[in-house]
């Protein structure tokens, strides 16, 4: 599959465009300093807003631009350094994204839910699966010969051509040989997933806590244990890591941050709504982009959709891997 702009780049397709740098009528939360992570007074800037399920699973492309899945619009969105949005891939109704150290783009693919815009697309997936989208198209859609069901949540490519992914209460591994492992993990309610900065540990959200596994090899997870309980409320959604190994969790009133030992470091508060994910991007990977799901726009008008904000960081994301 090659990059295409087959879909028309219009406001109705991409969302309600990036309309300026200020959030007008909506007060921005005050950001307190977290040493080595973020400076006091760092400002959130709105860069994109859309209706429906059209921003999810964000990652940084090689040039530092941001990629986001658009399930309802059946596309992958790109937001460049100037906050300009365009279609990066068309005809791919995917959920979360992951890019490995070799630059391969992976995604979870979900069956369209009845009554949603995604269900109107002829190219929408007819089964659940995990896919490599670039540089070539591969698909994993069965476990021991049985077609996958349900809607996989999130994934983390491991750099060997495979990827770990979450689904309801378990973790699976899609291996480079085209097979999907039996379920891994016990007593979990999983959603977000990410490998540590050195690929030696795998973190998954577990409602109001984070679980961690040791990675013994591709698809080989051991020593499941609790890494941390979330301190500021909410259940964990998307995850990110920085070069120091700190873990960023979208939950409750913003992005909660924990060090490699599970110690709580602080919170980057976000505007009203439910934060669903974050990613380091920009040429130097020192800009954090955050998704917030809300029922109103920046002016308080009804809008069931999602907004992307960015904020400058002291911490830096991984330069050779995006989730």
Secondary structure, 3 states (H helix, E strand, C coil): CCCCCCCCCCHHHHCCCCCCCCCCCCCCCCCCCECCCECCCCCCEEEEEEECCCCEEEEECCCCCEEEEECCCCEEEEECCCCCEEEEEECCCEEEEEECCCCCEEEEECCCCCCCHHHHCCCCCCCCEEEEEECCCEEECEECCEECCCCCCCEEECCCCCEEEEECCEEEEECCCCCECCCECCCCCCCCEEECCCCCEEEEEECCEEEEEEEEECCEEEEEEEEEECCCCCCCCCEEEECCCCEEEEECCEEEEECCCCCEEEEEECCCCEEEEEEEECCCCCEEEEEEEEEECCCCCEEEEEEEEEEECCCCECCCCEC
